């Protein structure tokens, strides 16, 4: 599982003119599920993301997590994170899990974050989404459950 995490002041997802998820300060999580990923990958990333100390404390140091700050997650499924662009000009998606595998793991990841006491908003799996965000920093990290 691969996640791109962006610290945001606010973010929202719109599908066909309807807002499906919206947060104030927190983290936008773009989540890609790879072939062979399991619930253990989702648990690892959920715990890592919810506990990652990337928010500033009173001294201005990155020392607080989204939990500590009372922030939220906006989780957006994004299979293109598994795109292989090494050959040619058109990405290959052979590494991405098929939807019938990816969606349950995406939902499991979201549920695990909620169980960690983080408010979670979501995009719509397999939909064309408009994602708006205001980066805070910018602060962006890439996490991979296999590395």
C-alpha positions as CSV (number, residue, x, y, z in Angstrom):
1,X,0.0,0.0,0.0
2,X,1.3,3.4,-0.9
3,X,0.1,6.7,0.7
4,X,0.9,10.3,-0.2
5,X,0.2,12.4,2.9
6,X,-0.2,16.2,2.7
7,X,-0.7,18.4,5.7
8,X,-3.5,20.7,4.8
9,X,-5.4,23.7,6.2
10,X,-8.5,22.4,4.5
11,X,-9.4,19.9,1.7
12,X,-12.5,18.6,0.0
13,X,-13.6,16.1,-2.6
14,X,-16.4,16.8,-5.0
15,X,-18.0,14.2,-7.2
16,X,-20.5,15.3,-9.9
17,X,-21.0,18.7,-8.1
18,X,-21.6,17.1,-4.7
19,X,-19.1,17.4,-1.8
20,X,-18.4,13.9,-0.6
21,X,-15.7,14.7,2.0
22,X,-14.4,17.9,3.5
23,X,-12.0,18.6,6.4
24,X,-10.4,21.6,8.0
25,X,-6.8,21.2,9.3
26,X,-5.5,17.7,9.0
27,X,-4.1,15.3,6.4
28,X,-5.1,14.6,2.9
29,X,-4.2,10.9,2.3
30,X,-4.0,9.7,-1.3
31,X,-4.1,5.9,-0.9
32,X,-3.1,3.3,-3.5
33,X,-3.6,-0.4,-3.0
34,X,-1.2,-2.8,-4.7
35,X,-1.6,-6.4,-5.7
36,X,-0.7,-8.6,-2.7
37,X,-1.6,-6.0,-0.1
38,X,-3.4,-7.3,3.0
39,X,-5.1,-5.9,6.1
40,X,-1.7,-5.8,7.8
41,X,-0.6,-3.2,5.3
42,X,-3.6,-1.1,6.0
43,X,-3.1,-1.4,9.7
44,X,0.5,-0.4,9.4
45,X,-0.2,2.7,7.3
46,X,-3.2,3.7,9.4
47,X,-1.3,3.6,12.7
48,X,1.7,5.3,11.1
49,X,-0.3,8.1,9.6
50,X,-2.5,8.7,12.7
51,X,0.6,8.8,14.9
52,X,3.0,10.6,12.5
53,X,4.3,13.8,14.3
54,X,4.2,16.3,11.5
55,X,2.3,19.2,13.1
56,X,4.1,22.0,14.9
57,X,4.1,22.3,18.6
58,X,4.3,25.6,20.5
59,X,8.0,25.8,19.9
60,X,7.5,25.4,16.1
61,X,8.9,21.9,15.9
62,X,7.2,19.0,14.1
63,X,6.2,17.2,17.3
64,X,2.4,16.6,17.2
65,X,0.3,14.1,15.4
66,X,-3.1,14.6,13.7
67,X,-4.5,13.0,16.9
68,X,-2.7,15.5,19.1
69,X,-4.0,18.4,17.0
70,X,-7.6,17.1,16.8
71,X,-7.4,17.2,13.0
72,X,-9.1,14.9,10.5
73,X,-8.2,12.8,7.5
74,X,-9.6,13.1,4.0
75,X,-8.8,9.7,2.4
76,X,-8.9,9.5,-1.4
77,X,-8.4,6.2,-3.2
78,X,-5.8,6.7,-6.0
79,X,-4.7,3.6,-8.0
80,X,-2.5,5.9,-10.2
81,X,0.0,5.9,-7.3
82,X,0.9,2.4,-8.5
83,X,1.4,3.5,-12.0
84,X,4.7,2.3,-13.6
85,X,6.1,5.1,-15.8
86,X,9.6,3.5,-16.5
87,X,8.8,2.4,-20.0
88,X,7.3,4.3,-22.8
89,X,5.0,7.3,-22.3
90,X,1.9,5.6,-21.0
91,X,1.8,4.3,-17.4
92,X,1.2,0.7,-16.7
93,X,-1.1,-0.3,-13.8
94,X,-0.2,-4.0,-13.5
95,X,0.9,-3.4,-9.9
96,X,-2.4,-1.9,-8.8
97,X,-4.9,-4.3,-7.0
98,X,-8.2,-4.9,-8.9
99,X,-11.2,-2.9,-7.5
100,X,-12.8,-5.9,-5.8
101,X,-9.6,-6.3,-3.7
102,X,-8.6,-2.6,-3.4
103,X,-12.0,-1.2,-2.2
104,X,-12.3,-3.5,0.8
105,X,-8.7,-2.6,1.9
106,X,-9.4,1.1,1.3
107,X,-12.5,0.8,3.5
108,X,-10.6,-1.2,6.1
109,X,-7.9,1.5,6.3
110,X,-10.5,4.1,6.9
111,X,-12.3,2.1,9.6
112,X,-8.9,1.5,11.3
113,X,-8.2,5.3,11.4
114,X,-11.7,5.9,12.9
115,X,-10.9,3.2,15.5
116,X,-7.8,5.3,16.4
117,X,-10.2,8.2,17.2
118,X,-9.4,10.2,14.1
119,X,-12.4,11.7,12.1
120,X,-12.3,10.4,8.5
121,X,-13.9,11.9,5.4
122,X,-13.6,10.1,2.1
123,X,-13.7,10.4,-1.6
124,X,-15.7,7.9,-3.7
125,X,-14.0,4.8,-4.8
126,X,-13.5,4.6,-8.6
127,X,-15.2,7.9,-9.2
128,X,-13.8,10.9,-11.1
129,X,-13.1,13.3,-8.2
130,X,-12.2,16.9,-8.0
131,X,-9.8,17.3,-5.0
132,X,-9.2,20.7,-3.6
133,X,-6.7,21.5,-0.9
134,X,-4.7,24.2,0.7
135,X,-1.3,22.8,1.7
136,X,0.0,23.7,5.1
137,X,3.8,24.2,4.7
138,X,3.8,22.5,2.2
139,X,4.4,19.3,4.1
140,X,4.2,16.1,2.0
141,X,5.4,12.5,2.7
142,X,5.2,9.3,0.8
143,X,4.8,6.1,2.8
144,X,4.9,2.5,1.5
145,X,3.8,-0.4,3.7
146,X,6.4,-2.6,2.0
147,X,9.4,-0.4,2.7
